[in-house]
Amino acid sequence: MITIYSVSALIMAYLCGSIPTAVWIGQAFYGVDVREYGSGNAGATNTFRVLGKKAGIPVMLLDILKGWTATNLVYFIGVSTTGASHSIAYTNYELALGIAAVMGHLFPVFAGFRGGKGVATLFGMVLAVNLDSALLCVGVFIVVLLITRYVSLSSITAGFTYLLGVTFVFPVYIRSVIIYGMCICALILVTHQKNIERLLKGKESRVNFFKKKIPDTSKRVS
């Protein structure tokens, strides 16, 4: 049932996701709009690429927090059903709020609707909805990152791991969660098309964990 509380929560979730952490941190501390360099995305991966880990880590954590916070706005929505129906309705509200936050990250009203790819915000949402599967995704992300040093490949692999997690490893018997997992896979493939092309050509940037990063503003987005 649509109520003023549910509509208000959805708007708040979108606005929370719209906070352009990569843009604001880049401009405030480095005088750089990360959307003008690297891949042109206002997200954690491009922040790592352009400004390094000192900027990338805070952006990633704050983007995760955006998704987690927005999803937990479900506590402000009164779910009138009981029993199994209550659990399903509650989860559906969580998914709707999380998706609103991701849309905010992709199309942020506070940054001219030019956002990032939403992976970190998606992960924050998954943390709130399915903690076990989220931790599985973290493990896969870390392993792939340590082996390949590709953030994009790690993100793609972790995204597909979520669907496997809620379907087989920690099965969730709510149809909307499975459908959402499929949508995550599709969204990741769409938003990472250029990364996939660079990976296939061997031109994707790798993360250097030990070398001090100097902000790379030499390659402006055309």
MDTraj code that builds the backbone (N, CA, C; nanometers):
import mdtraj as md
import numpy as np

residues = "MET ILE THR ILE TYR SER VAL SER ALA LEU ILE MET ALA TYR LEU CYS GLY SER ILE PRO THR ALA VAL TRP ILE GLY GLN ALA PHE TYR GLY VAL ASP VAL ARG GLU TYR GLY SER GLY ASN ALA GLY ALA THR ASN THR PHE ARG VAL LEU GLY LYS LYS ALA GLY ILE PRO VAL MET LEU LEU ASP ILE LEU LYS GLY TRP THR ALA THR ASN LEU VAL TYR PHE ILE GLY VAL SER THR THR GLY ALA SER HIS SER ILE ALA TYR THR ASN TYR GLU LEU ALA LEU GLY ILE ALA ALA VAL MET GLY HIS LEU PHE PRO VAL PHE ALA GLY PHE ARG GLY GLY LYS GLY VAL ALA THR LEU PHE GLY MET VAL LEU ALA VAL ASN LEU ASP SER ALA LEU LEU CYS VAL GLY VAL PHE ILE VAL VAL LEU LEU ILE THR ARG TYR VAL SER LEU SER SER ILE THR ALA GLY PHE THR TYR LEU LEU GLY VAL THR PHE VAL PHE PRO VAL TYR ILE ARG SER VAL ILE ILE TYR GLY MET CYS ILE CYS ALA LEU ILE LEU VAL THR HIS GLN LYS ASN ILE GLU ARG LEU LEU LYS GLY LYS GLU SER ARG VAL ASN PHE PHE LYS LYS LYS ILE PRO ASP THR SER LYS ARG VAL SER".split()
xyz = np.array([
    [0.0842, -0.1201, 0.0000],
    [0.0000, 0.0000, 0.0000],
    [0.0876, 0.1251, 0.0000],
    [0.0566, 0.2161, -0.0902],
    [0.1332, 0.3396, -0.0993],
    [0.0813, 0.4401, 0.0027],
    [0.1713, 0.4882, 0.0872],
    [0.1352, 0.5869, 0.1881],
    [0.2297, 0.7065, 0.1765],
    [0.1970, 0.8127, 0.2469],
    [0.2843, 0.9300, 0.2464],
    [0.4204, 0.8954, 0.3066],
    [0.4222, 0.7974, 0.3983],
    [0.5493, 0.7563, 0.4602],
    [0.6365, 0.6821, 0.3603],
    [0.5753, 0.5940, 0.2818],
    [0.6543, 0.5182, 0.1836],
    [0.7061, 0.6089, 0.0723],
    [0.6234, 0.7023, 0.0262],
    [0.6662, 0.7959, -0.0777],
    [0.7778, 0.8860, -0.0252],
    [0.7619, 0.9351, 0.0987],
    [0.8643, 1.0206, 0.1591],
    [0.9953, 0.9456, 0.1751],
    [0.9870, 0.8174, 0.2158],
    [1.1074, 0.7360, 0.2338],
    [1.1788, 0.7143, 0.1005],
    [1.1026, 0.6925, -0.0066],
    [1.1623, 0.6733, -0.1388],
    [1.2350, 0.7996, -0.1855],
    [1.1738, 0.9154, -0.1602],
    [1.2375, 1.0420, -0.1978],
    [1.3661, 1.0620, -0.1175],
    [1.3584, 1.0331, 0.0134],
    [1.4770, 1.0466, 0.0983],
    [1.5876, 0.9504, 0.0544],
    [1.5487, 0.8284, 0.0148],
    [1.6471, 0.7295, -0.0302],
    [1.7159, 0.7777, -0.1576],
    [1.6382, 0.8330, -0.2504],
    [1.6965, 0.8861, -0.3735],
    [1.7926, 1.0010, -0.3428],
    [1.7521, 1.0912, -0.2541],
    [1.8368, 1.2060, -0.2208],
    [1.9640, 1.1604, -0.1497],
    [1.9522, 1.0573, -0.0674],
    [2.0692, 1.0019, 0.0009],
    [2.1663, 0.9451, -0.1025],
    [2.1136, 0.8705, -0.1983],
    [2.1984, 0.8151, -0.3036],
    [2.2571, 0.9211, -0.3936],
    [2.1917, 1.0369, -0.4007],
    [2.2364, 1.1446, -0.4887],
    [2.3561, 1.2221, -0.4348],
    [2.3927, 1.1989, -0.3093],
    [2.5078, 1.2704, -0.2531],
    [2.6329, 1.2294, -0.3316],
    [2.6931, 1.3196, -0.4074],
    [2.8057, 1.2845, -0.4960],
    [2.9385, 1.2866, -0.4222],
    [2.9624, 1.1855, -0.3439],
    [3.0806, 1.1833, -0.2575],
    [3.2111, 1.1965, -0.3373],
    [3.2200, 1.1267, -0.4503],
    [3.3432, 1.1333, -0.5309],
    [3.3668, 1.2751, -0.5818],
    [3.2607, 1.3395, -0.6270],
    [3.2727, 1.4749, -0.6802],
    [3.3098, 1.5729, -0.5697],
    [3.2387, 1.5671, -0.4587],
    [3.2612, 1.6631, -0.3511],
    [3.3985, 1.6451, -0.2863],
    [3.4385, 1.5212, -0.2611],
    [3.5704, 1.4972, -0.2008],
    [3.6810, 1.5384, -0.2975],
    [3.6654, 1.5042, -0.4246],
    [3.7654, 1.5419, -0.5234],
    [3.7810, 1.6923, -0.5352],
    [3.6697, 1.7640, -0.5367],
    [3.6746, 1.9095, -0.5501],
    [3.7225, 1.9768, -0.4223],
    [3.6796, 1.9256, -0.3060],
    [3.7130, 1.9900, -0.1786],
    [3.8597, 1.9722, -0.1409],
    [3.9151, 1.8532, -0.1646],
    [4.0504, 1.8242, -0.1168],
    [4.1579, 1.8232, -0.2263],
    [4.1151, 1.8107, -0.3525],
    [4.2135, 1.8019, -0.4607],
    [4.1895, 1.9049, -0.5715],
    [4.0775, 1.9746, -0.5640],
    [4.0452, 2.0696, -0.6698],
    [4.0205, 2.0021, -0.8029],
    [3.9725, 1.8763, -0.7981],
    [3.9546, 1.7955, -0.9193],
    [3.8132, 1.7404, -0.9238],
    [3.7497, 1.7515, -1.0380],
    [3.6224, 1.6839, -1.0621],
    [3.6564, 1.5519, -1.1315],
    [3.6422, 1.4412, -1.0592],
    [3.6853, 1.3113, -1.1130],
    [3.6107, 1.2730, -1.2400],
    [3.4964, 1.3353, -1.2653],
    [3.4195, 1.3042, -1.3863],
    [3.4882, 1.3561, -1.5126],
    [3.5856, 1.4423, -1.4950],
    [3.6577, 1.4975, -1.6095],
    [3.7831, 1.4167, -1.6434],
    [3.8101, 1.3118, -1.5658],
    [3.9331, 1.2349, -1.5866],
    [3.9028, 1.0852, -1.5759],
    [4.0005, 1.0055, -1.6140],
    [3.9850, 0.8606, -1.6045],
    [3.8691, 0.8109, -1.6897],
    [3.7792, 0.7346, -1.6257],
    [3.6634, 0.6798, -1.6964],
    [3.5492, 0.7789, -1.7068],
    [3.5587, 0.8894, -1.6305],
    [3.4535, 0.9906, -1.6340],
    [3.3395, 0.9630, -1.5388],
    [3.3518, 0.8601, -1.4564],
    [3.2456, 0.8253, -1.3620],
    [3.2714, 0.8842, -1.2237],
    [3.1635, 0.9214, -1.1567],
    [3.1739, 0.9771, -1.0216],
    [3.1544, 0.8665, -0.9194],
    [3.2486, 0.7738, -0.9153],
    [3.2389, 0.6616, -0.8232],
    [3.3721, 0.6286, -0.7606],
    [3.3708, 0.5283, -0.6739],
    [3.4912, 0.4917, -0.6002],
    [3.6024, 0.4416, -0.6918],
    [3.5678, 0.3591, -0.7916],
    [3.6705, 0.3026, -0.8793],
    [3.7473, 0.4118, -0.9513],
    [3.6753, 0.5071, -1.0079],
    [3.7431, 0.6150, -1.0804],
    [3.8181, 0.7074, -0.9848],
    [3.7695, 0.7197, -0.8627],
    [3.8408, 0.8002, -0.7634],
    [3.9738, 0.7346, -0.7293],
    [3.9732, 0.6025, -0.7119],
    [4.0989, 0.5290, -0.6920],
    [4.1927, 0.5528, -0.8096],
    [4.1365, 0.5465, -0.9302],
    [4.2170, 0.5583, -1.0516],
    [4.2787, 0.6976, -1.0646],
    [4.2005, 0.8013, -1.0357],
    [4.2450, 0.9381, -1.0592],
    [4.3189, 0.9975, -0.9382],
    [4.2660, 0.9735, -0.8177],
    [4.3192, 1.0408, -0.6987],
    [4.3918, 0.9484, -0.6010],
    [4.3768, 0.8169, -0.6181],
    [4.4467, 0.7248, -0.5290],
    [4.3626, 0.6783, -0.4110],
    [4.4239, 0.5932, -0.3274],
    [4.3488, 0.5276, -0.2211],
    [4.3078, 0.6208, -0.1084],
    [4.3832, 0.7291, -0.0849],
    [4.3471, 0.8211, 0.0232],
    [4.2140, 0.8893, -0.0052],
    [4.1811, 0.9056, -0.1297],
    [4.0508, 0.9591, -0.1669],
    [3.9526, 0.8468, -0.1976],
    [4.0020, 0.7391, -0.2579],
    [3.9156, 0.6304, -0.3003],
    [3.8495, 0.5561, -0.1862],
    [3.9255, 0.5303, -0.0790],
    [3.8697, 0.4550, 0.0336],
    [3.7547, 0.5297, 0.1008],
    [3.7703, 0.6596, 0.1349],
    [3.6566, 0.7322, 0.1938],
    [3.5352, 0.7367, 0.1016],
    [3.5586, 0.7558, -0.0291],
    [3.4473, 0.7589, -0.1238],
    [3.3753, 0.6251, -0.1253],
    [3.4511, 0.5159, -0.1290],
    [3.3910, 0.3831, -0.1317],
    [3.3080, 0.3586, -0.0054],
    [3.3630, 0.3907, 0.1113],
    [3.2920, 0.3670, 0.2366],
    [3.1658, 0.4520, 0.2467],
    [3.1752, 0.5770, 0.2036],
    [3.0585, 0.6650, 0.2095],
    [2.9511, 0.6219, 0.1097],
    [2.9930, 0.5723, -0.0064],
    [2.8955, 0.5238, -0.1043],
    [2.8253, 0.3977, -0.0528],
    [2.8997, 0.3117, 0.0159],
    [2.8379, 0.1945, 0.0786],
    [2.7389, 0.2387, 0.1852],
    [2.7788, 0.3376, 0.2642],
    [2.6915, 0.3890, 0.3703],
    [2.5629, 0.4472, 0.3130],
    [2.5715, 0.5095, 0.1969],
    [2.4518, 0.5649, 0.1331],
    [2.3491, 0.4548, 0.1070],
    [2.3936, 0.3446, 0.0491],
    [2.3024, 0.2353, 0.0190],
    [2.2447, 0.1719, 0.1435],
    [2.3304, 0.1527, 0.2436],
    [2.2855, 0.0908, 0.3699],
    [2.1849, 0.1802, 0.4416],
    [2.2147, 0.3085, 0.4490],
    [2.1266, 0.4030, 0.5178],
    [1.9917, 0.4134, 0.4480],
    [1.9946, 0.4267, 0.3172],
    [1.8699, 0.4403, 0.2416],
    [1.7813, 0.3173, 0.2582],
    [1.8416, 0.1994, 0.2535],
    [1.7642, 0.0765, 0.2678],
    [1.7016, 0.0658, 0.4055],
    [1.7715, 0.1122, 0.5070],
    [1.7198, 0.1045, 0.6433],
    [1.6145, 0.2097, 0.6748],
    [1.5821, 0.2944, 0.5785],
    [1.4691, 0.3858, 0.5956],
    [1.3378, 0.3085, 0.6023],
    [1.3453, 0.1790, 0.5736],
    [1.2262, 0.0934, 0.5829],
    [1.1665, 0.0976, 0.7230],
    [1.2487, 0.1269, 0.8242],
    [1.1987, 0.1325, 0.9616],
    [1.0989, 0.2453, 0.9825],
    [1.0998, 0.3442, 0.8905],
    [1.0068, 0.4561, 0.9032],
    [0.8764, 0.4313, 0.8280],
    [0.8677, 0.3139, 0.7625],
    [0.7464, 0.2791, 0.6878],
    [0.6677, 0.1766, 0.7683],
    [0.5429, 0.2018, 0.7919],
    [0.4586, 0.1057, 0.8640],
    [0.4122, -0.0041, 0.7708],
    [0.4542, -0.1293, 0.7962],
    [0.4108, -0.2441, 0.7168],
    [0.2945, -0.3083, 0.7892],
    [0.1773, -0.3016, 0.7278],
    [0.0538, -0.3401, 0.7970],
    [0.0266, -0.4898, 0.7999],
    [0.0947, -0.5690, 0.7149],
    [0.0682, -0.7127, 0.7106],
    [0.1386, -0.7851, 0.8253],
    [0.1076, -0.9130, 0.8408],
    [0.1675, -0.9943, 0.9469],
    [0.2167, -1.1266, 0.8887],
    [0.2952, -1.1996, 0.9707],
    [0.3432, -1.3313, 0.9313],
    [0.4344, -1.3275, 0.8111],
    [0.4210, -1.4301, 0.7247],
    [0.5062, -1.4409, 0.6063],
    [0.4858, -1.3232, 0.5123],
    [0.3632, -1.2767, 0.5025],
    [0.3331, -1.1619, 0.4162],
    [0.4072, -1.0376, 0.4631],
    [0.4218, -1.0238, 0.5945],
    [0.4945, -0.9092, 0.6500],
    [0.6408, -0.9145, 0.6084],
    [0.7014, -1.0328, 0.6157],
    [0.8417, -1.0487, 0.5791],
    [0.8640, -1.0151, 0.4325],
    [0.7755, -1.0615, 0.3457],
    [0.7882, -1.0350, 0.2026],
    [0.7699, -0.8868, 0.1732],
    [0.6672, -0.8265, 0.2346],
    [0.6407, -0.6847, 0.2134],
    [0.7575, -0.5999, 0.2639],
    [0.8119, -0.6374, 0.3789],
    [0.9245, -0.5654, 0.4380],
    [1.0457, -0.5703, 0.3444],
    [1.0747, -0.6900, 0.2933],
    [1.1878, -0.7063, 0.2019],
    [1.1669, -0.6273, 0.0738],
    [1.0447, -0.6282, 0.0227],
    [1.0153, -0.5534, -0.0996],
    [1.0364, -0.4034, -0.0798],
    [0.9980, -0.3538, 0.0379],
    [1.0218, -0.2126, 0.0693],
    [1.1723, -0.1847, 0.0752],
    [1.2471, -0.2759, 0.1354],
    [1.3927, -0.2597, 0.1420],
    [1.4522, -0.2496, 0.0017],
    [1.4091, -0.3390, -0.0854],
    [1.4597, -0.3401, -0.2222],
    [1.4250, -0.2098, -0.2941],
    [1.3022, -0.1634, -0.2761],
    [1.2589, -0.0399, -0.3417],
    [1.3417, 0.0794, -0.2953],
    [1.3686, 0.0866, -0.1655],
    [1.4474, 0.1975, -0.1112],
    [1.5921, 0.1896, -0.1588],
    [1.6472, 0.0693, -0.1601],
    [1.7838, 0.0526, -0.2071],
    [1.7978, 0.0894, -0.3536],
    [1.7002, 0.0482, -0.4348],
    [1.7028, 0.0808, -0.5773],
    [1.6934, 0.2318, -0.5971],
    [1.6114, 0.2986, -0.5146],
    [1.6006, 0.4447, -0.5228],
    [1.7358, 0.5100, -0.4951],
    [1.8093, 0.4557, -0.3968],
    [1.9418, 0.5096, -0.3647],
    [2.0395, 0.4875, -0.4801],
    [2.0342, 0.3704, -0.5399],
    [2.1223, 0.3409, -0.6538],
    [2.0913, 0.4342, -0.7706],
    [1.9623, 0.4575, -0.7959],
    [1.9245, 0.5507, -0.9022],
    [1.9749, 0.6907, -0.8708],
    [1.9732, 0.7253, -0.7425],
    [2.0279, 0.8546, -0.7027],
    [2.1772, 0.8634, -0.7308],
    [2.2480, 0.7532, -0.7067],
    [2.3923, 0.7513, -0.7333],
    [2.4206, 0.7601, -0.8839],
    [2.3402, 0.6898, -0.9624],
    [2.3592, 0.6909, -1.1075],
    [2.3231, 0.8267, -1.1672],
    [2.2149, 0.8864, -1.1145],
    [2.1646, 1.0134, -1.1675],
    [2.1437, 1.1114, -1.0522],
    [2.2536, 1.1630, -0.9948],
    [2.2442, 1.2473, -0.8749],
    [2.1917, 1.3878, -0.9040],
    [2.0859, 1.4251, -0.8349],
    [2.0274, 1.5578, -0.8541],
    [2.1238, 1.6673, -0.8095],
    [2.2163, 1.6337, -0.7180],
    [2.3108, 1.7331, -0.6664],
    [2.4351, 1.7498, -0.7539],
    [2.4445, 1.6726, -0.8617],
    [2.5639, 1.6798, -0.9464],
    [2.5270, 1.6722, -1.0942],
    [2.4205, 1.7394, -1.1309],
    [2.3821, 1.7461, -1.2715],
    [2.3452, 1.6132, -1.3326],
    [2.3017, 1.5173, -1.2493],
    [2.2577, 1.3848, -1.2951],
    [2.3691, 1.3066, -1.3649],
    [2.4954, 1.3402, -1.3335],
    [2.6113, 1.2667, -1.3848],
    [2.6782, 1.1949, -1.2688],
    [2.6452, 1.0681, -1.2507],
    [2.6953, 0.9947, -1.1360],
    [2.7906, 0.8825, -1.1712],
    [2.7968, 0.7834, -1.0817],
    [2.8860, 0.6701, -1.1001],
    [2.8117, 0.5462, -1.1448],
    [2.8705, 0.4307, -1.1180],
    [2.8133, 0.3040, -1.1632],
    [2.7299, 0.2347, -1.0553],
    [2.7385, 0.2822, -0.9331],
    [2.6495, 0.2348, -0.8285],
    [2.6883, 0.1065, -0.7587],
    [2.8077, 0.0538, -0.7841],
    [2.8451, -0.0752, -0.7263],
    [2.8553, -0.0670, -0.5737],
    [2.9240, 0.0353, -0.5215],
    [2.9398, 0.0486, -0.3767],
    [2.8050, 0.0733, -0.3094],
    [2.7204, 0.1538, -0.3718],
    [2.5873, 0.1800, -0.3163],
    [2.5016, 0.0536, -0.3206],
    [2.5144, -0.0225, -0.4280],
    [2.4474, -0.1526, -0.4361],
    [2.4924, -0.2435, -0.3224],
    [2.6220, -0.2426, -0.2953],
    [2.6734, -0.3285, -0.1892],
    [2.6176, -0.2868, -0.0530],
    [2.6069, -0.1559, -0.0298],
    [2.5476, -0.1095, 0.0950],
    [2.4051, -0.1575, 0.1108],
    [2.3327, -0.1588, 0.0012],
    [2.1960, -0.2107, 0.0013],
    [2.1937, -0.3596, 0.0333],
    [2.2844, -0.4354, -0.0300],
    [2.2918, -0.5798, -0.0060],
    [2.3265, -0.6096, 0.1400],
    [2.4149, -0.5276, 0.1984],
    [2.4481, -0.5439, 0.3405],
    [2.3243, -0.5365, 0.4275],
    [2.2346, -0.4455, 0.3938],
    [2.1138, -0.4260, 0.4739],
    [2.0106, -0.5359, 0.4511],
    [2.0080, -0.5912, 0.3290],
    [1.9032, -0.6882, 0.2944],
    [1.9467, -0.8320, 0.3199],
    [2.0683, -0.8680, 0.2756],
    [2.1177, -1.0060, 0.2868],
    [2.2629, -1.0047, 0.3339],
    [2.2833, -1.0013, 0.4634],
    [2.4173, -0.9879, 0.5197],
    [2.5073, -1.1044, 0.4811],
    [2.4574, -1.2274, 0.4884],
    [2.5402, -1.3444, 0.4554],
    [2.5925, -1.3377, 0.3122],
    [2.5035, -1.3091, 0.2183],
    [2.5445, -1.2999, 0.0779],
    [2.6369, -1.1811, 0.0556],
    [2.6151, -1.0732, 0.1310],
    [2.7016, -0.9553, 0.1193],
    [2.8442, -0.9889, 0.1605],
    [2.8593, -1.0624, 0.2701],
    [2.9921, -1.1009, 0.3172],
    [3.0600, -1.1957, 0.2179],
    [2.9812, -1.2817, 0.1553],
    [3.0350, -1.3694, 0.0508],
    [3.0881, -1.2855, -0.0651],
    [3.0132, -1.1817, -0.1022],
    [3.0568, -1.0922, -0.2108],
    [3.1862, -1.0211, -0.1739],
    [3.1973, -0.9803, -0.0474],
    [3.3197, -0.9138, -0.0013],
    [3.4393, -1.0061, -0.0166],
    [3.4220, -1.1304, 0.0256],
    [3.5304, -1.2273, 0.0147],
    [3.5749, -1.2475, -0.1290],
    [3.4789, -1.2625, -0.2184],
    [3.5099, -1.2815, -0.3604],
    [3.5774, -1.1575, -0.4175],
    [3.5254, -1.0396, -0.3824],
    [3.5829, -0.9140, -0.4306],
    [3.7297, -0.9028, -0.3901],
    [3.7585, -0.9307, -0.2625],
    [3.8948, -0.9172, -0.2115],
    [3.9882, -1.0165, -0.2799],
    [3.9443, -1.1407, -0.2929],
    [4.0281, -1.2436, -0.3556],
    [4.0605, -1.2065, -0.4999],
    [3.9577, -1.1683, -0.5758],
    [3.9796, -1.1328, -0.7168],
    [4.0679, -1.0088, -0.7283],
    [4.0477, -0.9117, -0.6391],
    [4.1277, -0.7898, -0.6428],
    [4.2742, -0.8188, -0.6121],
    [4.2988, -0.9030, -0.5127],
    [4.4371, -0.9363, -0.4767],
    [4.5067, -1.0138, -0.5885],
    [4.4314, -1.0974, -0.6573],
    [4.4899, -1.1786, -0.7642],
    [4.5128, -1.0970, -0.8910],
    [4.4139, -1.0159, -0.9294],
    [4.4198, -0.9471, -1.0584],
    [4.4549, -0.7989, -1.0485],
    [4.4250, -0.7367, -0.9342],
    [4.4407, -0.5926, -0.9114],
    [4.3492, -0.5092, -1.0024],
    [4.2424, -0.5715, -1.0533],
    [4.1419, -0.4998, -1.1308],
    [4.0195, -0.4746, -1.0421],
    [3.9907, -0.3487, -1.0120],
    [3.8732, -0.3173, -0.9309],
    [3.7453, -0.3498, -1.0079],
    [3.7449, -0.3186, -1.1370],
    [3.6257, -0.3422, -1.2184],
    [3.5916, -0.4909, -1.2258],
    [3.6920, -0.5744, -1.2515],
    [3.6680, -0.7180, -1.2592],
    [3.6213, -0.7721, -1.1247],
    [3.6781, -0.7197, -1.0170],
    [3.6372, -0.7614, -0.8826],
    [3.4918, -0.7248, -0.8575],
    [3.4506, -0.6065, -0.9004],
    [3.3125, -0.5608, -0.8824],
    [3.2154, -0.6467, -0.9628],
    [3.2520, -0.6765, -1.0870],
    [3.1662, -0.7580, -1.1731],
    [3.1493, -0.8978, -1.1135],
    [3.2608, -0.9572, -1.0709],
    [3.2558, -1.0917, -1.0134],
    [3.1732, -1.0945, -0.8857],
    [3.1914, -0.9936, -0.8008],
    [3.1156, -0.9867, -0.6761],
    [2.9662, -0.9709, -0.7024],
    [2.9318, -0.8943, -0.8063],
    [2.7912, -0.8756, -0.8409],
    [2.7242, -1.0057, -0.8800],
    [2.7921, -1.0859, -0.9597],
    [2.7364, -1.2150, -0.9995],
    [2.7353, -1.3133, -0.8821],
    [2.8296, -1.2953, -0.7907],
    [2.8337, -1.3808, -0.6721],
    [2.7090, -1.3608, -0.5864],
    [2.6572, -1.2379, -0.5830],
    [2.5367, -1.2121, -0.5035],
    [2.4196, -1.2980, -0.5508],
    [2.4003, -1.3050, -0.6824],
    [2.2911, -1.3872, -0.7349],
    [2.3102, -1.5336, -0.6977],
    [2.4329, -1.5821, -0.7089],
    [2.4609, -1.7208, -0.6693],
    [2.4374, -1.7401, -0.5199],
    [2.4714, -1.6378, -0.4408],
    [2.4563, -1.6469, -0.2962],
    [2.3120, -1.6604, -0.2531],
    [2.2243, -1.5711, -0.3042],
    [2.0839, -1.5739, -0.2615],
    [2.0077, -1.6889, -0.3255],
    [2.0650, -1.7489, -0.4305],
    [1.9964, -1.8591, -0.4985],
    [2.0395, -1.9956, -0.4463],
    [2.1712, -2.0135, -0.4228],
    [2.2220, -2.1461, -0.3890],
    [2.2928, -2.1545, -0.2530],
    [2.3784, -2.0582, -0.2228],
    [2.4602, -2.0685, -0.1014],
    [2.3794, -2.0350, 0.0240],
    [2.3134, -1.9191, 0.0218],
    [2.2243, -1.8783, 0.1310],
    [2.0872, -1.8502, 0.0706],
    [2.0170, -1.9543, 0.0288],
    [1.8937, -1.9354, -0.0483],
    [1.7895, -1.8508, 0.0247],
    [1.7348, -1.7560, -0.0493],
    [1.6278, -1.6695, 0.0003],
    [1.5027, -1.7017, -0.0809],
    [1.4009, -1.7470, -0.0131],
    [1.2819, -1.7927, -0.0848],
    [1.1807, -1.6800, -0.1022],
    [1.2324, -1.5692, -0.1544],
    [1.1463, -1.4552, -0.1878],
    [1.1774, -1.4194, -0.3324],
    [1.0787, -1.4314, -0.4186],
    [1.1002, -1.4162, -0.5621],
    [1.1627, -1.2813, -0.5977],
    [1.1198, -1.1756, -0.5297],
    [1.1693, -1.0418, -0.5634],
    [1.3198, -1.0298, -0.5396],
    [1.3731, -1.1028, -0.4409],
    [1.5165, -1.0980, -0.4124],
    [1.5947, -1.1639, -0.5262],
    [1.5437, -1.2756, -0.5769],
    [1.6096, -1.3438, -0.6884],
    [1.6060, -1.2559, -0.8133],
    [1.4915, -1.1946, -0.8389],
    [1.4788, -1.1058, -0.9547],
    [1.5738, -0.9878, -0.9405],
    [1.5835, -0.9364, -0.8177],
    [1.6744, -0.8252, -0.7920],
    [1.8187, -0.8670, -0.8211],
    [1.8545, -0.9894, -0.7809],
    [1.9895, -1.0398, -0.8080],
    [2.0183, -1.0450, -0.9573],
    [1.9186, -1.0858, -1.0349],
    [1.9339, -1.0881, -1.1802],
    [1.9511, -0.9469, -1.2349],
    [1.8756, -0.8528, -1.1780],
    [1.8850, -0.7136, -1.2227],
    [2.0225, -0.6555, -1.1919],
    [2.0805, -0.6955, -1.0779],
    [2.2158, -0.6503, -1.0436],
    [2.3143, -0.6947, -1.1508],
    [2.3043, -0.8203, -1.1912],
    [2.3948, -0.8719, -1.2947],
    [2.3801, -0.7931, -1.4236],
    [2.2546, -0.7669, -1.4635],
    [2.2304, -0.6924, -1.5862],
    [2.2837, -0.5499, -1.5749],
    [2.2591, -0.4853, -1.4602],
    [2.3042, -0.3475, -1.4399],
    [2.4562, -0.3386, -1.4445],
    [2.5228, -0.4345, -1.3806],
    [2.6688, -0.4336, -1.3782],
    [2.7259, -0.4509, -1.5184],
    [2.6651, -0.5384, -1.5969],
    [2.7124, -0.5582, -1.7346],
    [2.6942, -0.4305, -1.8171],
    [2.5819, -0.3628, -1.7974],
    [2.5541, -0.2411, -1.8737],
    [2.6488, -0.1283, -1.8339],
    [2.6649, -0.1081, -1.7023],
    [2.7466, 0.0045, -1.6549],
    [2.8966, -0.0201, -1.6683],
    [2.9358, -0.1464, -1.6893],
    [3.0785, -0.1781, -1.7001],
    [3.1188, -0.2194, -1.8419],
    [3.0411, -0.1786, -1.9412],
    [3.0720, -0.2171, -2.0787],
    [3.2118, -0.1730, -2.1208],
    [3.2457, -0.0478, -2.0917],
    [3.3773, 0.0034, -2.1312],
    [3.4890, -0.0672, -2.0554],
    [3.4619, -0.0986, -1.9255],
    [3.5615, -0.1714, -1.8474],
    [3.5854, -0.3100, -1.9058],
    [3.4775, -0.3758, -1.9458],
    [3.4886, -0.5094, -2.0036],
    [3.5681, -0.5047, -2.1332],
    [3.5420, -0.4009, -2.2143],
    [3.6172, -0.3850, -2.3393],
    [3.7657, -0.3660, -2.3115],
    [3.7970, -0.2822, -2.2099],
    [3.9389, -0.2597, -2.1764],
    [4.0026, -0.3849, -2.1188],
    [3.9259, -0.4612, -2.0412],
    [3.9787, -0.5864, -1.9854],
    [4.0134, -0.6839, -2.0979],
    [3.9258, -0.6945, -2.1962],
    [3.9489, -0.7865, -2.3080],
    [4.0684, -0.7440, -2.3919],
    [4.0925, -0.6117, -2.3967],
    [4.2050, -0.5596, -2.4741],
    [4.3324, -0.5481, -2.3913],
    [4.3219, -0.5778, -2.2604],
    [4.4379, -0.5676, -2.1732],
    [4.4775, -0.4251, -2.1415],
    [4.3829, -0.3326, -2.1492],
    [4.4124, -0.1912, -2.1282],
    [4.3509, -0.1355, -1.9997],
    [4.2868, -0.2198, -1.9202],
    [4.2249, -0.1728, -1.7962],
    [4.3321, -0.1407, -1.6916],
    [4.3120, -0.0326, -1.6174],
    [4.4091, 0.0082, -1.5153],
    [4.4048, -0.0870, -1.3961],
    [4.5209, -0.1130, -1.3388],
    [4.5321, -0.1969, -1.2202],
    [4.5585, -0.1102, -1.0977],
    [4.5192, -0.1618, -0.9819],
    [4.5448, -0.0932, -0.8555],
    [4.6828, -0.1317, -0.8065],
    [4.7611, -0.0325, -0.7653],
    [4.8905, -0.0586, -0.7033],
    [4.8747, -0.0330, -0.5538],
    [4.8844, -0.1394, -0.4734],
    [4.8551, -0.1291, -0.3307],
    [4.9655, -0.0614, -0.2506],
    [5.0833, -0.0553, -0.3042],
    [5.1961, -0.0096, -0.2243],
    [5.2581, 0.1207, -0.2737],
    [5.2471, 0.1470, -0.4010],
    [5.3056, 0.2692, -0.4553],
    [5.2193, 0.3889, -0.4223],
    [5.2815, 0.4965, -0.3772],
    [5.2086, 0.6182, -0.3444],
    [5.1509, 0.6775, -0.4715],
    [5.0190, 0.7082, -0.4648],
    [4.9501, 0.7563, -0.5829],
    [4.9566, 0.9080, -0.5933],
    [4.9994, 0.9550, -0.7090],
    [4.9954, 1.0980, -0.7397],
    [4.8713, 1.1214, -0.8249],
    [4.7860, 1.2180, -0.7886],
    [4.6647, 1.2412, -0.8666],
    [4.6925, 1.2483, -1.0155],
    [4.6220, 1.1629, -1.0911],
    [4.6437, 1.1537, -1.2357],
    [4.5385, 1.2378, -1.3082],
    [4.5753, 1.3592, -1.3397],
    [4.4847, 1.4477, -1.4121],
    [4.5386, 1.4788, -1.5513],
    [4.6149, 1.3863, -1.6030],
    [4.6765, 1.4079, -1.7351],
    [4.5836, 1.3676, -1.8480],
    [4.4909, 1.2774, -1.8202],
    [4.4042, 1.2257, -1.9247],
    [4.2609, 1.2725, -1.9009],
    [4.2247, 1.3831, -1.9598],
    [4.0909, 1.4376, -1.9453],
    [3.9934, 1.3608, -2.0356],
    [3.8725, 1.3394, -1.9856],
    [3.7708, 1.2710, -2.0639],
    [3.7329, 1.3584, -2.1822],
    [3.7282, 1.2964, -2.2996],
    [3.6947, 1.3734, -2.4205],
    [3.5443, 1.3915, -2.4332],
])
top = md.Topology()
chain = top.add_chain()
for i, resn in enumerate(residues, 1):
    res = top.add_residue(resn, chain, resSeq=i)
    for name in ("N", "CA", "C"):
        top.add_atom(name, md.element.get_by_symbol(name[0]), res)
traj = md.Trajectory(xyz[None], top)
